[in-house]
Amino acid sequence: MFLLLSGEGASDIGAQNEIGPMAKFIDHWVIRRSDYSLIDIDCYKIVSKKELANIAKTRIKPLSRKGKKHQKETGYFYKNARALAVLAKEENTKLETIVIPVLFRDADGTASSDRGEWQYKHQSMLNGFEAEQILHGVPMIPKPKSEAWVLCALRERYQNCQRLENESGNDDSPNSLKKQLEEHLGKPATRELLNDKIDQGNLDISQIIDMPSLTAFKDRLDEVLDNLGLPQQDY
């Protein structure tokens, strides 16, 4: 089993030798089922946003999508998922093992964005994976962005967190989630700081149960692990 990850930058998935907090979230959710860390044994690869965009531009051919309705704003998510799926197939052939592609992108949007908009983006990723015959791809789309998940754990102590998904995803807004997180921490929310919080057990996504966007990620990854035959664990 091998993880193929792509995010937006250092503060979420990170880079190959600089693991970010969202990559740790993914790894920890797999550890629940496998009892070992894929990151610790170097069974992972991180693809940069720039590299994925280049693959989407140069190696992805348009496919007929008749009979399906797609929102224009979800094309970005669809193309990125197809590009990551192309790499997953290549890694699968090279490594001769199951490669699980996980695509992280913030949903962003405004405070008034509805559930339907997030759902379109989530489904677009699934459609993109499927277009390349990858049926075990995993969308990871925080609503509106990953700071909501982190604030749930650190500030709200895992209580009443669903309302955070209705905050604005615009970092320039007066009360943005990024500002709220930095105010709570009293310092910038760096990759290193958030990683330490995870390692210390202060940021545990297994305790977050009322955030639909996070639940969708966990349920989808569990579905993939079920299909791979990994046993359920009691926690």
Kinemage of the C-alpha trace (Angstrom):
@kinemage 1
@onewidth
@group {chain A} dominant
@subgroup {mainchain}
@vectorlist {calphas} color= white
{ca met a 1} P 0.000 0.000 0.000
{ca phe a 2} L 1.317 3.410 -1.007
{ca leu a 3} L -0.028 6.961 -0.562
{ca leu a 4} L 0.116 9.463 -3.426
{ca leu a 5} L -0.727 12.883 -2.009
{ca ser a 6} L -1.211 16.349 -3.431
{ca gly a 7} L -2.110 19.532 -1.586
{ca glu a 8} L -1.855 23.266 -1.865
{ca gly a 9} L 1.344 23.952 0.056
{ca ala a 10} L 3.516 23.591 3.149
{ca ser a 11} L 0.750 24.312 5.652
{ca asp a 12} L -1.473 21.422 4.547
{ca ile a 13} L -0.005 18.343 2.792
{ca gly a 14} L 3.539 19.731 2.748
{ca ala a 15} L 6.387 18.482 0.561
{ca gln a 16} L 8.239 15.183 0.235
{ca asn a 17} L 10.718 15.867 3.015
{ca glu a 18} L 8.542 18.350 4.910
{ca ile a 19} L 5.352 16.530 5.866
{ca gly a 20} L 2.397 18.799 6.569
{ca pro a 21} L -0.437 18.359 9.091
{ca met a 22} L -2.996 17.161 6.535
{ca ala a 23} L -0.589 14.423 5.433
{ca lys a 24} L -0.309 13.406 9.078
{ca phe a 25} L -4.109 13.304 9.306
{ca ile a 26} L -4.217 10.933 6.339
{ca asp a 27} L -1.473 8.732 7.733
{ca his a 28} L -3.077 8.576 11.181
{ca trp a 29} L -6.415 7.541 9.699
{ca val a 30} L -4.677 4.695 7.865
{ca ile a 31} L -2.765 3.682 11.024
{ca arg a 32} L -6.127 2.983 12.702
{ca arg a 33} L -6.556 0.124 10.252
{ca ser a 34} L -2.998 -0.950 9.408
{ca asp a 35} L -1.232 -0.415 12.770
{ca tyr a 36} L 1.769 1.098 11.001
{ca ser a 37} L 2.672 4.417 9.400
{ca leu a 38} L 3.096 4.528 5.638
{ca ile a 39} L 4.973 7.801 6.026
{ca asp a 40} L 7.434 6.310 8.525
{ca ile a 41} L 8.360 3.547 6.062
{ca asp a 42} L 8.541 5.956 3.093
{ca cys a 43} L 5.531 4.462 1.333
{ca tyr a 44} L 4.301 7.809 0.113
{ca lys a 45} L 4.933 10.486 -2.460
{ca ile a 46} L 3.830 14.125 -2.440
{ca val a 47} L 3.075 15.813 -5.745
{ca ser a 48} L 3.196 19.607 -5.741
{ca lys a 49} L 0.257 21.689 -6.890
{ca lys a 50} L 2.439 23.125 -9.653
{ca glu a 51} L 3.475 19.697 -10.926
{ca leu a 52} L -0.099 18.470 -10.915
{ca ala a 53} L -1.278 21.542 -12.807
{ca asn a 54} L 1.377 20.925 -15.453
{ca ile a 55} L 0.268 17.309 -15.873
{ca ala a 56} L -3.360 18.399 -16.131
{ca lys a 57} L -2.377 20.853 -18.861
{ca thr a 58} L -0.026 18.700 -20.913
{ca arg a 59} L -1.090 15.076 -20.434
{ca ile a 60} L -4.834 15.059 -19.872
{ca lys a 61} L -7.010 14.718 -22.945
{ca pro a 62} L -10.629 15.897 -22.911
{ca leu a 63} L -13.190 13.146 -22.454
{ca ser a 64} L -16.810 13.123 -23.516
{ca arg a 65} L -18.969 13.674 -20.450
{ca lys a 66} L -22.397 13.553 -22.077
{ca gly a 67} L -25.380 12.998 -19.876
{ca lys a 68} L -23.820 14.597 -16.801
{ca lys a 69} L -24.256 18.110 -15.547
{ca his a 70} L -21.155 19.828 -14.188
{ca gln a 71} L -20.720 23.225 -12.647
{ca lys a 72} L -18.010 25.299 -14.333
{ca glu a 73} L -16.224 25.998 -11.048
{ca thr a 74} L -15.631 22.267 -10.483
{ca gly a 75} L -13.518 21.727 -13.620
{ca tyr a 76} L -10.399 22.569 -11.629
{ca phe a 77} L -11.109 19.777 -9.142
{ca tyr a 78} L -11.948 17.309 -11.914
{ca lys a 79} L -8.747 17.977 -13.892
{ca asn a 80} L -6.542 17.789 -10.799
{ca ala a 81} L -8.086 14.460 -9.822
{ca arg a 82} L -7.512 13.069 -13.320
{ca ala a 83} L -3.885 14.218 -13.231
{ca leu a 84} L -3.272 12.603 -9.847
{ca ala a 85} L -4.980 9.432 -11.078
{ca val a 86} L -2.614 9.290 -14.068
{ca leu a 87} L 0.350 9.398 -11.680
{ca ala a 88} L -1.286 6.804 -9.427
{ca lys a 89} L -1.498 4.348 -12.325
{ca glu a 90} L 2.179 4.929 -13.149
{ca glu a 91} L 3.241 4.427 -9.529
{ca asn a 92} L 1.061 1.325 -9.314
{ca thr a 93} L 2.842 -0.223 -12.302
{ca lys a 94} L 6.273 0.759 -11.007
{ca leu a 95} L 5.776 -0.318 -7.401
{ca glu a 96} L 3.443 -3.266 -8.034
{ca thr a 97} L 1.316 -2.319 -5.061
{ca ile a 98} L -1.972 -0.525 -4.453
{ca val a 99} L -1.503 3.227 -4.725
{ca ile a 100} L -4.111 5.382 -2.963
{ca pro a 101} L -4.295 8.907 -4.408
{ca val a 102} L -5.526 11.549 -1.958
{ca leu a 103} L -6.225 14.999 -3.369
{ca phe a 104} L -6.400 17.865 -0.879
{ca arg a 105} L -7.919 21.167 -1.923
{ca asp a 106} L -9.634 23.781 0.247
{ca ala a 107} L -13.258 24.319 -0.727
{ca asp a 108} L -12.886 28.068 -0.007
{ca gly a 109} L -16.060 29.899 -0.941
{ca thr a 110} L -17.891 32.567 0.988
{ca ala a 111} L -19.873 32.270 4.182
{ca ser a 112} L -23.018 32.086 2.062
{ca ser a 113} L -21.785 29.132 -0.068
{ca asp a 114} L -24.223 26.271 0.226
{ca arg a 115} L -23.703 22.557 0.776
{ca gly a 116} L -24.406 21.920 -2.901
{ca glu a 117} L -21.316 23.815 -4.031
{ca trp a 118} L -19.061 21.705 -1.819
{ca gln a 119} L -20.793 18.549 -3.020
{ca tyr a 120} L -20.195 19.468 -6.681
{ca lys a 121} L -16.478 19.837 -5.978
{ca his a 122} L -16.307 16.562 -4.058
{ca gln a 123} L -18.140 14.696 -6.811
{ca ser a 124} L -15.928 16.304 -9.468
{ca met a 125} L -12.862 14.770 -7.825
{ca leu a 126} L -14.520 11.348 -7.728
{ca asn a 127} L -15.466 11.746 -11.393
{ca gly a 128} L -11.896 12.718 -12.253
{ca phe a 129} L -10.451 9.654 -10.558
{ca glu a 130} L -13.035 7.449 -12.238
{ca ala a 131} L -12.289 8.937 -15.682
{ca glu a 132} L -8.804 7.423 -15.380
{ca gln a 133} L -10.143 4.095 -14.063
{ca ile a 134} L -8.974 4.794 -10.532
{ca leu a 135} L -11.800 3.704 -8.249
{ca his a 136} L -9.990 4.183 -4.946
{ca gly a 137} L -9.184 7.892 -5.105
{ca val a 138} L -9.926 9.982 -2.028
{ca pro a 139} L -11.060 13.638 -2.070
{ca met a 140} L -9.962 15.683 0.943
{ca ile a 141} L -11.849 18.972 0.800
{ca pro a 142} L -12.189 20.925 4.053
{ca lys a 143} L -15.153 23.303 4.124
{ca pro a 144} L -14.321 26.052 3.797
{ca lys a 145} L -10.641 25.287 4.510
{ca ser a 146} L -8.366 23.259 6.773
{ca glu a 147} L -8.260 25.925 9.490
{ca ala a 148} L -11.848 24.974 10.336
{ca trp a 149} L -10.770 21.413 11.166
{ca val a 150} L -7.833 22.649 13.241
{ca leu a 151} L -9.911 25.207 15.142
{ca cys a 152} L -12.446 22.512 15.946
{ca ala a 153} L -9.794 20.526 17.775
{ca leu a 154} L -7.729 23.291 19.354
{ca arg a 155} L -10.240 25.998 20.210
{ca glu a 156} L -13.609 24.286 20.341
{ca arg a 157} L -12.320 21.094 21.986
{ca tyr a 158} L -14.252 19.041 19.445
{ca gln a 159} L -17.607 20.572 20.384
{ca asn a 160} L -20.164 22.341 18.129
{ca cys a 161} L -17.737 22.388 15.203
{ca gln a 162} L -20.173 22.182 12.307
{ca arg a 163} L -20.767 25.929 12.431
{ca leu a 164} L -17.109 26.503 11.505
{ca glu a 165} L -17.895 25.104 8.055
{ca asn a 166} L -20.158 28.109 7.473
{ca glu a 167} L -17.392 30.667 8.042
{ca ser a 168} L -15.857 32.566 5.134
{ca gly a 169} L -13.006 30.910 3.265
{ca asn a 170} L -11.599 34.295 2.273
{ca asp a 171} L -8.357 35.046 4.138
{ca asp a 172} L -8.933 38.770 3.564
{ca ser a 173} L -12.228 38.832 5.445
{ca pro a 174} L -12.120 40.663 8.811
{ca asn a 175} L -12.746 37.512 10.831
{ca ser a 176} L -11.196 34.885 8.575
{ca leu a 177} L -10.514 31.396 9.866
{ca lys a 178} L -6.805 31.992 9.362
{ca lys a 179} L -6.958 35.055 11.635
{ca gln a 180} L -9.041 33.172 14.190
{ca leu a 181} L -6.514 30.351 14.313
{ca glu a 182} L -3.538 32.666 14.694
{ca glu a 183} L -5.324 34.597 17.434
{ca his a 184} L -6.002 31.371 19.296
{ca leu a 185} L -2.410 30.170 18.967
{ca gly a 186} L -0.896 33.582 19.604
{ca lys a 187} L 1.471 32.974 16.701
{ca pro a 188} L 1.388 31.934 13.018
{ca ala a 189} L -0.045 28.471 12.400
{ca thr a 190} L 3.106 27.022 10.852
{ca arg a 191} L 3.539 23.503 9.554
{ca glu a 192} L 5.942 22.717 12.383
{ca leu a 193} L 3.604 24.002 15.090
{ca leu a 194} L 0.573 22.098 13.829
{ca asn a 195} L 2.637 18.944 13.372
{ca asp a 196} L 3.743 19.209 17.003
{ca lys a 197} L 0.120 19.567 18.104
{ca ile a 198} L -0.764 16.389 16.209
{ca asp a 199} L 2.227 14.475 17.586
{ca gln a 200} L 1.315 15.552 21.129
{ca gly a 201} L -2.250 14.324 20.706
{ca asn a 202} L -3.766 17.808 20.911
{ca leu a 203} L -5.099 17.684 17.354
{ca asp a 204} L -6.886 14.396 16.757
{ca ile a 205} L -9.308 14.110 13.835
{ca ser a 206} L -10.714 10.864 15.211
{ca gln a 207} L -12.436 12.965 17.884
{ca ile a 208} L -14.109 15.284 15.378
{ca ile a 209} L -17.524 13.819 14.655
{ca asp a 210} L -19.768 16.708 13.604
{ca met a 211} L -18.003 18.257 10.607
{ca pro a 212} L -19.528 16.929 7.354
{ca ser a 213} L -16.528 17.742 5.148
{ca leu a 214} L -14.155 15.856 7.448
{ca thr a 215} L -16.587 12.975 7.851
{ca ala a 216} L -16.793 12.667 4.056
{ca phe a 217} L -12.997 12.332 3.855
{ca lys a 218} L -12.818 9.767 6.649
{ca asp a 219} L -15.721 7.725 5.287
{ca arg a 220} L -14.247 7.652 1.787
{ca leu a 221} L -10.793 6.603 3.018
{ca asp a 222} L -12.391 3.912 5.179
{ca glu a 223} L -14.349 2.692 2.141
{ca val a 224} L -11.088 2.361 0.199
{ca leu a 225} L -9.403 0.540 3.085
{ca asp a 226} L -12.420 -1.767 3.401
{ca asn a 227} L -12.071 -2.678 -0.263
{ca leu a 228} L -8.400 -3.453 0.307
{ca gly a 229} L -9.372 -5.887 3.044
{ca leu a 230} L -7.922 -4.000 6.011
{ca pro a 231} L -9.710 -5.069 9.205
{ca gln a 232} L -11.766 -2.706 11.304
{ca gln a 233} L -10.171 -1.797 14.627
{ca asp a 234} L -11.853 -0.970 17.933
{ca tyr a 235} L -10.942 2.497 19.229
